[in-house]
Amino acid sequence: MQIDTDQGDPLHLLLSRCSIGTRQLQEPGPGDADLQRMVEAALRAPDHAGLVPYRFHAIRGDARHALADLFEQAALDAGKDPVQATRDRDRALGAPVLLAVVARIDQGHPVAGVHEQWMAVGGAVTNLLNAAHALGYAGKMLSGSKVRAAPVVSAFCGPGESLVGWVVLGTAAVPGRIKFSKPAPQQVLTRWPGH
């Protein structure tokens, strides 16, 4: 489904954003200044107790080849054949920029529960993707089995941290479209009648 929103609508940017995968991304990707702005937007997400239970690692240029090596090794370690391992390798090279998303959840925080911290991580990623869209870029959040592969995790995470996945970023090579049908707002929003 093509996205069609009224550009005069104050919510136009939010309602016109959709996920664009690696194969539909091309240069240019966001530079340092744009990445800083995206992270600034991420930091505006709701975050009970101000824990900032996430961080991002930017991967671009030659660093993508090092990530490709990790992806390939993780695939081979998981028993994938060399053709599949090459496909996994290529996933690190397709987007101009990747951001590894790392969560650091404080399991015993006295104020902010674990679920609230995970909500903060999700809100930060959402704000970051919306900011990318507002700046003229496209992207998508990806995860998969690689987020649990020991060599990949150890490359990004310290003790007590979890690798959530990657945000792939670049310029859309094709117009965005919604891949999955979404329910009407009234199917998601109901009015609670009280007791």
HELIX and SHEET records of a PDB file:
HELIX    1   1 HIS A   12  SER A   16  1                                   5    
HELIX    2   2 THR A   22  GLN A   24  5                                   3    
HELIX    3   3 ASP A   32  ALA A   42  1                                  11    
HELIX    4   4 HIS A   48  GLY A   50  5                                   3    
HELIX    5   5 ALA A   63  ASP A   77  1                                  15    
HELIX    6   6 PRO A   82  ARG A   91  1                                  10    
HELIX    7   7 VAL A  114  ALA A  134  1                                  21    
HELIX    8   8 SER A  145  ARG A  148  5                                   4    
HELIX    9   9 ALA A  150  PHE A  156  1                                   7    
HELIX   10  10 PRO A  185  VAL A  188  1                                   4    
SHEET    1   A 4 LEU A  25  GLN A  26  0                                        
SHEET    2   A 4 SER A 162  ALA A 172 -1                                        
SHEET    3   A 4 VAL A  97  ALA A 103 -1                                        
SHEET    4   A 4 TYR A  54  ARG A  60 -1                                        
SHEET    1   B 3 LEU A  25  GLN A  26  0                                        
SHEET    2   B 3 SER A 162  ALA A 172 -1                                        
SHEET    3   B 3 ALA A 138  LEU A 142 -1                                        
END                                                                             
